[in-house]
Amino acid sequence: MSAYPQIRSFGDTGFSVEFGEGIDRGINAMVMALHAALTDTRPAGLVETIPSFRALLVQYDPLVTSRADLESHVRGLLGGLKPQQRAGRLWRLPVCYADEFAPDLAEVAERCKVTPQKVIEIHTGGRYFVYMLGFMPGLAYMGGLEAALHLPRRSSPRTKVPQGSVAIAESMTTIYPWESPGGWHLLGRTPLKLFDAVRDEPILLAAGDEVTYFAVSTDDYAAMLRQVEDGSFDSASLRVKP
Amino acid sequence: MSDAGFLDVIAPGLMTSVQDLGRLGSQALGMPVAGATDAMALRIANAVVGNPENTGALEIGYLGPTLVAAVDGVRVALGGKAKLTVQPAGGEARSVKPWRSLLLRRGDKLTVGAVEEGGVAYLAVAGGFAIQPFMGSLSTYMRSGLGGFEGRALKAGDKLPLNTVAAEGEERELADDIDYGSGPVRVVLGPQEDRFTAKGIDTFLSATYTVTKEADRMGIRLDGDSVEHTRGADIASEGVVTGSIQVPGNGKPIILMADRQTTGGYTKIATVISADLARVGRMKPGDTLQFAALEVAAAEAARREQEKMVRRLIKGIRTALPDVMLDLNALYTQNLISGAVDAPSGY
């Protein structure tokens, strides 16, 4: 007997549908399936949906619909819901792991009892899944980090993490779209802008996408950064699969 | 720069930013909604100057700006309560009323004083600002420097571009006050009410909380009795709504407001109902509040009732009666001329 899916109240403007416990691709596939089903059918009064690891938050306008009506519509969808098979885009993103961009690489290596080179190999060898975005515009929580590199977050978070920093914590990796405070371990930096207000689509990644990393030299990093800054860099070229 | 001219910002006030009803549709990408913390006042102020309700206006926090019209014909209205004066170039300052439209002429200086009765007010401008929307909205999200006027609060020297030049014509005013409600702030328990002890829920629904100084557009941190968790304050990050009440490890509730992040990893004991969001959005440090729980259906009914009031207020916007306060100076002058006033000096 399963207690899921479970519906929880967010006042008179939302409710969530929880599909299970923990961070799990199978559970998240159901979240993304409901997200897609609601985005496709757009029932009256639906404002928008926010997918997260194990739940979909459904926001609605109580002047157009009601919790009772929208919940019954959602329950109707749940029966026919297939785990979201439609894979998102696959990205191949450049990371420079040079010392100047990787203040935590040596410590991560030491704590994980591997060489720094091995940390880079493991990090670039993975294929990561974007479970959700949040915390700040465009920040992607990407799961699938190899267990050899699992570490809790830093005990004292940094007050300033530079934009583009590529980081790990627990089973996740992320890229900071903005300079911000942060408690993850910094392994490198990408010249890309995960958020770029002047781009047609300011936010690069979406929930359901997959990401791989490839290492670049400081020279390549600098060249790409110049292109990114003068607007000549084509971020679509980073998509292995559209 | 727009051909319709602009408003010169002489003094920015304490926290003045362009806001509309928020940036919806991109929360799945982590993009916060932002927007007015008192949506009712914004909508009605826009209606007073003849704008669509979702037009971007200036949200004024605590102390208003001083603006000079750099063009003939800028129709404005203040939604909220604050002392307002208008001073023509080289002329005398005169008081004007809030909730009433007013045509500024070139060189007129409009000064918005301290906000009274709540911490926010709105200055709506007929035709709105000539600012390109960002991701569908004029709302300013200051934390990331996005949207609105250059992604930030106003500062002295800014020139706010306008869409239209307003013509002479009748002025309009709001006939009745907005009823923000009173008594406990109403909430629906959940989504994580099962992560609090019975005693914790009881504390939450009976204690009196005080709005702390760490209250801003992102969240209202409360001080008061700590709410007891069953097993810690952390959950897997998930979406949140405006009005979500997070309780972190210290047990002190935080009401998430317009600039909230899209997701959060703390247990949420309850959600402020949408009909009480404007009232909460107007609260200032030192204000106190209590919470009372009700069911979702009752919360929805309260919101529909409130919407009826808003519609009634907007429908009741009428041709403005001559503004007595506007004419104080003229009356005074006439009285002196006619010799009808025999007031003690200094009166």
Interface residues (C-beta under 8 A of the other chain):
Chain A: R8 S9 F10 G11 D12 T13 G14 F15 S16 G22 I23 H35 V47 E48 T49 I50 P51 S52 F53 R54 A55 L56 L57 Q59 P62 L63 S66 R67 A68 M132 L133 G134 F135 M136 P137 G138 L139 Y141 W178 F195 A197 P202 I203 A206 A207
Chain B: L24 G25 S26 Q27 A28 L29 G30 M31 P32 F134 M135 Y141 R143 S144 L146 V187 V188 L189 G190 P191 Q192 A236 S237 E238 G239 V240 V241 T242 G243 S244 Q261 T262 T263 G264 K268 A270 T271 V272 I273 S274 A275 V296 A297 A299 E300 A302 R303 R304 E307
